[in-house]
Amino acid sequence: MSEDLEPKRAKGAGVKLAYETIRDEILSLVLRPGALLDEMTLADRFGMSRSPVREALIRLAGDDLVVTLANRSTVVAPIDIQSFPKYVEALDIAQRMNTRLAAELRSDGDLVTMAKRQKAFVAAVKTGNYLAMSEANKAFHMAIAQAGQNPYLAAFYDRLLNQGRRMLHLHFEFLEKNDEAVLLTDEHDEMLDAIRKKDVARADMLAHAHTRQFQDNFIEFMRHNYLRDAPIHLPVPAA
C-alpha cells in the first residue's frame, strides 16, 4: 500500500496494531512455529504500508518471537524443546529468588497488588481464554517480583516469562484436557499465603514446585499432542 493512500492513524498506531495482533496470534499459536511472515501480505491485511509492519517485526524479534533467516525471510520462532531443560533451570532460579525476596521484603501495599493480580488470574481462568490467562499469570508473578525489590532479578524473570508464554499456552491446554490435573489458582493462593506470612522457606519450596509442575505437564503434553504438528525438537533421552 502506498504511504499516500494509507489511512490516517495516530503516530505509531500502525506499528502498535501490527505488533500486538501478530504477537497475540503467535502467543496463542494461531500463527504456528515456523510460519512465514511476509511483509507485503501483512501490510495488505492491516491496510498499511510495509514500514510499520517491518518495525513491528523488529520488535517481535526483540521479544524472541520471530527470527530472520539467511534469505531475509521472517518466520515465527520455533519452540525448541532441546533447550527446554536449560530454560526451566533458569526459570526455576528466577522464580525461587523473586518469590523468596517477596516473602522477606513485601509491604502491605504489595500484598494488595498481588491479591488483585491473583483475583484477575482466577477470573481469566473462568473464561477459558489461554491468552488472557497467560497475561494474568505473568502479571501475578511480576507483582511478586516487584515486591522482591530487586529490579535486575525482576527484569530477568520478566524476560523468561515472556519467552515461555507459548509453552504456558500448551500447559494450560494440557491442564484443561487432563481430568487429573488442576489449574494454577490453588498454587498461586498458597504462594501468596507464604508471602503474606513472610515464610521464606515455604515460599521457596512452593515456587520450585510451581516450576516443576509446569515442566512435567508441558513435556507430557508435547509427547502426546504436538510432535507431528510443529517443528519442535525433543531432547535425546538419557541412556
C-alpha positions in Angstrom: 0.0 0.0 0.0 1.2 3.5 -0.9 2.2 5.7 2.0 0.0 8.4 0.5 -3.1 6.1 0.4 -2.5 4.7 3.9 -5.4 5.5 6.2 -4.6 8.3 8.7 -3.6 6.9 12.1 -2.0 8.5 15.2 1.7 8.3 15.1 2.9 4.8 16.0 -0.7 3.4 15.9 0.0 1.2 12.8 3.1 -0.3 14.5 1.2 -0.9 17.7 -1.7 -2.6 15.8 0.6 -4.9 13.8 2.8 -5.7 16.7 0.0 -6.5 19.2 -2.0 -8.5 16.6 0.9 -10.6 15.4 2.2 -11.1 19.0 -1.1 -12.3 20.2 -1.5 -14.7 17.3 2.0 -16.1 17.9 1.4 -16.5 21.7 -1.9 -18.2 21.2 -0.4 -20.4 18.4 -2.8 -19.2 15.8 0.5 -18.5 14.0 2.4 -21.7 14.3 6.1 -22.1 14.9 7.9 -21.7 11.6 5.1 -19.8 9.8 6.2 -17.3 7.2 5.6 -13.7 8.0 5.5 -11.9 4.6 5.7 -8.1 5.0 3.6 -7.4 1.9 0.9 -9.8 2.9 0.8 -8.4 6.4 0.7 -4.8 5.1 -2.3 -5.7 2.8 -4.0 -7.4 5.8 -3.7 -4.4 8.1 -4.3 -1.8 5.4 -0.9 -0.1 5.9 2.4 0.3 4.3 5.3 -2.1 4.8 7.2 0.3 7.1 5.1 -0.2 10.3 4.9 -3.9 9.6 8.7 -4.1 9.3 9.1 -2.1 12.6 6.5 -4.4 14.3 8.5 -7.5 13.2 11.7 -5.9 14.5 10.0 -5.5 17.9 8.8 -9.1 17.8 12.4 -10.3 17.0 13.5 -8.4 20.2 10.9 -10.4 22.1 12.3 -13.7 20.6 9.0 -14.4 18.9 10.2 -14.2 15.3 13.5 -14.9 13.6 15.1 -13.7 10.3 16.5 -16.4 8.1 19.6 -16.3 5.9 17.4 -15.4 2.9 16.0 -12.5 4.9 12.6 -14.2 5.3 10.9 -13.7 8.7 9.3 -16.7 10.4 7.6 -17.4 13.7 10.3 -18.6 16.1 10.3 -22.4 16.6 9.7 -23.8 20.1 13.0 -25.6 20.6 12.4 -28.3 23.3 16.0 -29.3 23.1 16.8 -26.2 25.1 13.8 -26.5 27.4 15.7 -28.1 30.3 18.0 -25.1 30.4 15.1 -22.7 30.1 13.3 -24.4 33.0 16.6 -24.3 35.1 16.8 -20.6 34.6 13.1 -20.1 35.3 13.3 -22.1 38.5 16.2 -19.9 39.8 14.4 -16.7 38.9 11.1 -17.8 40.3 12.5 -19.0 43.5 14.7 -16.0 44.1 12.0 -13.4 43.4 9.4 -15.3 45.5 11.9 -15.6 48.4 12.7 -11.9 48.3 9.0 -11.1 48.1 8.3 -13.2 51.3 11.1 -11.3 53.0 10.6 -7.8 51.8 6.9 -7.4 50.8 4.9 -4.4 52.0 1.2 -4.3 52.8 0.7 -2.5 49.5 2.5 -5.3 47.7 0.1 -7.8 49.2 -2.9 -5.8 48.0 -1.4 -5.7 44.5 -0.6 -9.4 44.4 -4.1 -10.3 45.7 -5.6 -8.2 42.9 -3.5 -9.9 40.3 -4.4 -13.3 41.6 -8.1 -12.4 41.5 -7.7 -11.3 37.9 -6.0 -14.6 37.1 -8.8 -16.6 38.6 -11.3 -14.6 36.5 -9.2 -15.2 33.4 -9.2 -19.0 34.1 -13.0 -18.9 34.2 -13.1 -17.5 30.7 -11.0 -20.4 29.3 -9.1 -17.8 27.2 -5.5 -19.1 27.3 -4.0 -15.8 26.1 -5.8 -13.8 28.9 -4.7 -16.5 31.3 -1.1 -16.2 30.4 -1.2 -12.4 30.6 -2.8 -12.6 34.0 -0.4 -15.3 35.2 2.6 -13.1 34.2 1.1 -10.0 35.9 0.7 -12.1 39.1 4.3 -13.3 39.1 5.7 -9.9 38.2 3.8 -8.4 41.1 5.7 -10.9 43.2 9.0 -9.8 41.6 8.2 -6.1 42.2 7.6 -7.0 45.9 11.1 -8.5 46.0 12.6 -5.1 45.3 15.4 -6.3 43.0 15.0 -4.7 39.5 17.7 -6.9 38.0 16.2 -10.2 39.1 12.7 -8.8 38.1 13.9 -7.9 34.6 15.5 -11.4 34.2 12.3 -13.0 35.4 10.2 -10.8 33.1 12.1 -11.9 30.0 11.9 -15.6 30.9 8.1 -15.4 31.5 7.8 -13.7 28.1 9.8 -16.4 26.4 7.7 -19.1 28.0 4.3 -17.8 27.2 3.7 -20.1 24.2 4.7 -23.1 26.3 2.4 -21.9 29.0 -0.4 -21.8 26.4 0.2 -25.5 25.8 0.5 -26.1 29.5 -3.0 -24.6 30.0 -4.3 -26.8 27.2 -2.9 -29.9 28.9 -4.5 -29.0 32.3 -7.9 -28.4 30.7 -7.8 -31.8 28.9 -6.4 -33.8 31.8 -9.0 -34.7 34.3 -6.4 -35.4 37.0 -4.6 -32.0 36.6 -5.6 -28.8 38.3 -5.2 -25.2 37.2 -2.7 -23.0 38.9 -5.1 -21.0 41.0 -4.6 -23.0 44.2 -0.8 -22.9 43.8 -0.9 -19.1 43.4 -3.0 -18.9 46.6 -0.5 -21.0 48.5 2.4 -18.8 47.3 0.5 -15.7 48.2 -0.2 -17.1 51.7 3.5 -17.9 52.3 4.5 -14.4 51.2 1.8 -12.8 53.4 3.2 -14.8 56.4 6.8 -14.0 55.4 7.6 -17.7 55.4 10.7 -17.5 53.1 11.4 -21.3 53.2 7.8 -22.2 52.2 7.7 -19.6 49.5 10.9 -21.0 48.0 9.5 -24.6 48.1 6.2 -23.5 46.5 8.0 -21.6 43.8 10.1 -24.6 43.0 7.1 -26.9 42.9 5.3 -24.4 40.7 8.1 -24.6 38.1 8.3 -28.4 38.3 4.6 -28.8 37.7 4.8 -26.6 34.6 7.8 -28.6 33.4 6.3 -32.0 33.9 2.9 -31.2 32.4 4.4 -29.4 29.4 6.7 -32.3 28.5 3.8 -34.8 28.9 1.5 -32.7 26.7 4.2 -32.3 24.0 4.8 -36.1 23.9 1.1 -36.8 23.2 -0.1 -34.0 21.1 2.4 -31.8 19.1 5.3 -33.8 17.9 3.8 -34.2 14.4 2.3 -30.8 14.0 5.1 -28.3 14.6 8.9 -28.0 14.4 9.5 -28.9 18.0 12.6 -30.9 18.9 12.6 -33.1 21.9 15.9 -33.8 23.7 17.5 -37.2 23.3 16.5 -39.3 26.3 19.3 -40.1 28.7 20.8 -43.5 28.4 
